[in-house]
Amino acid sequence: MPFTVASNNSLVDARAMDERIEINRRNWNERTPIHAGSEMYNVEGFKAGRITLTDIEIREIGSVAGKSLLHLQCHFGMDTMSWARLGADATGVDLSDASIDLANELNTELGLSARFIRSNVYDLPDLLDEEFDIVYTALGALCWLPDLTRWGQVIARFLKPGGTFYMLDEHPAGRIFESMQNTDGSHDLALRYSYFPNPEGLLEEGERNTYAGSESISTPVYEWQHSVSEIVNALIGAGLHIEFIHEFPFSFFQAQPQMHRCDDGWWHLEKYGGNIPFMLSIKATK
């Protein structure tokens, strides 16, 4: 029976992990056309020239002109192509066939220079033999990965010496709450999920909405919780030097019903006075 060591030192059946990744690939194939037609993704705005990256990412990474950039878990590639619009030699990778097909269609239609590869993160070293100035991932990526130790190793494998890794994603602390409705119709947050990782993951099944678009999806999907220490130690363990960690009291999507989108474009939870972190960014170098 093959095993791999998970980042919390428990043993996970490697074949079972691969099955869960395959389940997620089918789920993201179902999500892709729904997301492509959603207001949240605004594909038509992107076709008209919109840069989909946030001000935080652009500011914290800095100029990418003339640099090679590898985008892990790129979905259907609008962020990857946005980096290409900003001058990067950009490559996007995603496990979903539907996502990569759509990314290639958009890239061709718009005459952009990005390249796309269909692969999950862990198998990419078997398909790609290059190194990059920047390895990047962002906004809802880590929760789909069962093993961050291997994730960190893949990042280090694809970085040039002196290269930069950057991520902007959900803060693990913001993922442990669930909104509960009071008798007066108001909402409070209640502790629902563990902050600490469980290598088995959380299986979601049945008809439900995805985070974008009004149509429901039916394929099952696995998610994994990762603590800040797990994320940071995966990068340090792979030999990277942490430059900074920044935490933000707002979200890139409506993570809770009480959140409101403010003039700055971010979703804020005003009731708790900005005391709950919903995003974090990390920059590291090889």
Salt bridges, closest charged atoms under 4 A:
GLU22 OE2 - ARG25 NH2 2.66
GLU22 OE2 - ARG26 NH1 3.19
GLU44 OE2 - LYS47 NZ 3.69
GLU60 OE2 - HIS246 ND1 2.74
ASP97 OD1 - ARG25 NH1 2.27
ASP97 OD2 - ARG118 NE 3.76
GLU109 OE2 - LYS47 NZ 3.45
ASP129 OD1 - ARG157 NH2 2.96
GLU130 OE2 - ARG115 NH1 2.93
ASP133 OD1 - LYS160 NZ 3.40
GLU170 OE2 - ARG175 NH1 3.24
GLU178 OE1 - ARG192 NE 3.59
ASP188 OD1 - LYS271 NZ 2.28
GLU204 OE1 - ARG208 NE 3.86
GLU223 OE1 - ARG175 NH2 3.12
GLU230 OE1 - HIS226 ND1 2.87
GLU247 OE2 - HIS171 NE2 2.71
ASP264 OD2 - HIS268 NE2 2.81
